[in-house]
Amino acid sequence: MQLQKAQRKRAKIRMALQGPSGSGKTYSSLLLAFGLCGNYNKVAVIDTENHSADLYAHLGDYNVLTLKAPYNPERYMEALATCEKAGMEVIIIDSISHEWDNLLDYHSSLPGNSFTNWGKITPRHNEFVQRILQSPCHIIATLRTKQDYVLNEKNGKMVPEKVGLKAVQRDGLDYEFTLVFDLDIKNYASASKDRTGLFFAKPEQKISPETGITIRKWCESGQEITADDITARINDSQSIGELLELYKHYPQFNAALQPEFENRKRQILIGKEVTAQLATQQISNNGKHE
């Protein structure tokens, strides 16, 4: 273990736009994307909203990948990979609410204990989230919102009261994003989460390409990523899948860090073997005690 001075590295933005229908999520995302890269040819929209992305074709020659049901995490991840291989710089996922709806429907269809069945859901959702976070592209995700209510006691009766808009996704997902904009029905945006510090406590605004340019400058103002940074991430990897994503996303370090990749791969595989042996031994011991 070693202490070191904190440094912000150059990064790709992980941004979410959430709001009700008609709040301008798709349109605002496209304006942001243009500001981030300055070229609509380098922008892709993963469209789950019934071709809504095609409505703004007058803005420029951006790319659209129409995603149809089932909206499971694996299909989203496949769509992300397609956009990345095509050389896109900004990927808009419009929207990720369908992913969570799909998992909820799947969960409700499973027989047996509802609580234990979440063990079949959570790993798939977590893999989807990690895939977004590890993408080499700027990511803009949109989320649908609905009115949320709580029950409060009034005059001895439990009465529902509005408490604001709630995103249609798993609770806590907003913590994974660097920046979250809330859009109202008049298309005004305010930052409900902002790790950049660019929009915190600022008046609501209409999103424009200039907003994207501001975010891009923030992304590019950090320090260059070094081999030491990747080595630390290799050592923190908990699965072969995570190692593979690092290997693919930072090819400039592959030759120099090949020994580190191979060593961590062996450690993970050995760990799996030990876990399997312990599980087998436990089953065997339980059988002897019965």
N, C-alpha and C positions, 0 to 999 in steps of 0.2 A: 504494500500500500504506500502511496505517495501523494502528498498534497501538491496541488498546482494552482496557479492563478486561473480564475474563470475567464474564458474567452468565448465570445459568440462566433460560431462558424457560419460561413456562407450557407444558405439553406434554400430549399424550395418551400413555398408557402403551403400550408394546409389550412384551408379556409372553408367556412360553412356559411351559407345564406339560408335563413329560415323565415318562413312567413306563410300566411294563408293564401289560398288561391286568389290570383289577381294582384298579388303584391309585387310582381315583376322579378321574380327570382331568376328565371331563365335569361331574360333580357339584361338584367344587371350583371349576371355571371359572364355573359358574352362581352360586355363592356370592360369588366375587370380583366378578363382573359386577354383582350387586345392590349390593354395597358401593360400587362405583365410581359408580353413577348413582342408586341408591335407588329404582329403578322397573323392574320386570321387563318392562313394556310397551316399554321403550327398549332391551331386550336382544334380540339376534338370534343364533341358532346356525346356522352353516353346517355341516350334518350329513352326514358321509361314512361314519359308523359304523353303518349299518343301523338308523336310527331310535333310536339310543341316547339322543338328547336328549329324546325323548318320555317316557322312563322317569321323569323328574323333574318332570312337569307339576304335581305337587302343590305345588311351590315357589312357583309364580306364573304369570302369563300372559305368559311370554316367547314370542318368535317363533322359528319354525324354518323354515329353507330347506333342504330335502333335496336334496343334490347327488348325482347318480348318475353312473356311468361314462359316458364316459371322464373321468378325473380329471386333465385336463391344466391347465396354468397359466392358460390363457385362460378356462376355465370357472370356475375359482376367482375370477379377477378380475371376471368378469361377476357372480358371486354377491356379491362385495364391493360392487360398484356398486349392485346392487339393494337391499342393506341400507342403504347410505348414503342413497340417494334416498328411502327410506322413513322417514328421520329417526331412525335408531337411534343411540344414544350408545355402546353397547358391542357389538362383534361378536366372537363366539367362533368360531374356525375349528377344527372338531373332525373330522378332524385334517388337518395339512398333510403328514403322512407319505405319504398317497396321491399327492400331487403329485409327489414325488420317485420313488416307485415307477413312476408313469406314464412319467416321462421316462427312467428306466432301461430300461423295456420298449421304449420307442420307440427308444432308442439301440441296443439289442441287435438291433432289426429292420432297422437301416440297413445297406445294402451298403457295401463299400469299407473304407477305413482307419478303425479304431476311434478313434484319437487325433484325427484331423481331424474326425470326426463330432461331437465334443464342441462344435465351433463352431456346430452346429445346435441344441444343447441349452442351453448356458450362457446365451445372450442371453434365451431364453424364461424360464428360471429366475430370472435377475437382474431381469427386468421384473416377475415375480411378487413377488419380495422387495421391490423398490422400491414396488410398489403397496401393500403392507402398511405400509411405513414412512411413506408419504405420506397415508395415510387420515386424514380428520378425526375419526375415531372412536377410542375406546380399542380396542385389539386384544388378544385373548387367543387364542393358538394352542396346540393340544395336539399332542404328538408321541409316537408309540409308540416303545418301546425294546425292544431285544433284548440277550441276553447276548453280550458281546464276548469274544473269545479271542485270545491270542497264542501263538506257538510258542517254547518255551524248551528249551534243551538240558539233558537230565538223563541221566547215565550213558551218554553217547554217543548218545542218541536224542532226537529232537525231539518234545516232548510238549506238547499244547495245555493252556493254563492260563487260567482265567477272570480277566478284568481289570475286570469291572464291566459296567454297562449302557451301550449305545450307542444314541443316537437314530436312528430311521429317517428320515434327511434328509441333505442334502449336508453334508459336513464343513465346519465353520466357521460354520454358520448361526446358532448361538447368539450369535456376536459381534454380530449385528444387533439383538438384543433388549436392552432396558434391564434386564429382570429375568427370570431363569429359575429356576423351582422344579422340583426333582426329587422325585417322589412315590414312596414305597415301597408295598409290598403292604398295609400297615396304614393307608394313607392319610395318613401323616405326610409333611410337606413340609420340605425344606431348600433354601436358596438356593445354587445352584452358580455363579450370576452375579448381581451386584446393583450396579448403578450408582446406585441410590437411596441406598444405605447404611443402609436401614431394617432389613435382615434379615441382613446380613453377619456371619458368625461367631456367629449366634444359634442357640439350640437348635432342633431340629426341632419343628414345630408342626402342628396340624390347621388347615387353612385354613377361614376363616369370613368372613361379611360384614364383620366388623370389620377383617380383613386388607385387604379392598378399600377400606374407608373410609380406612385409614392411607395406602394408596397414592394415593388421590384427593387427600388433603390435600397430599401431596408434589407431585403434579402441579400443583396450584393455587397452590402457594407461590412459584412463579417469577415473573419479570417478564412483563408483557404483551408480546405480539409486536407489533412496530412496522412501519411501512412500510419503514424502513431494513433490517430483518431480511429482509423479502420481496425487496427490491432485491438484497441479497447473494445470495439463493437464485436469483433470476432470472439473475444474471450467472454463476452456477455451473452453470446448466442446460446439458446437453449435447445435448438433443434437443427436438423440437417437443412430444413426448409429455410430457416433464417440465414444460415451460412450461404446457401445457394443464392438468395436474394442479394446479399452483400457482394458476392462474387460477380454477379451479373451487373449490378448497378455501379460498381467502381472498377471497371476493367483495367484502368491505368495502374492499379496496385496489385493485380493478380500475380504477375511474375515475381515481384519482390516479396509478397506475403504468402506465397504458396505453402511454405513450411508451416506457417501459423494456421492456415486453413486446414491443412491435413492433420495437424496435431489436435486442433479443437474437434475435428470430425471424429477422430479416434476416441477422444474423451467422451463425446456424446454417445457413441456406439457402445463403449464399455459401460457407461452409466445405464444404458438401456438393458444390457445383458445382466448386470448386477440386480437391477430392479426386477427383472423377470425371474431370476433365480430365487430372490427373496420371496417373491409372490408364490412360486412353486413350493418353496420350503414351508411357507406359512400354511398353504392348503394341505400339505402333507402332515404337518404337525396337528392341524385341526382334525384331520381324519383319524390320527392315532388317539386323540383325546376322547373321541366319541365312543 
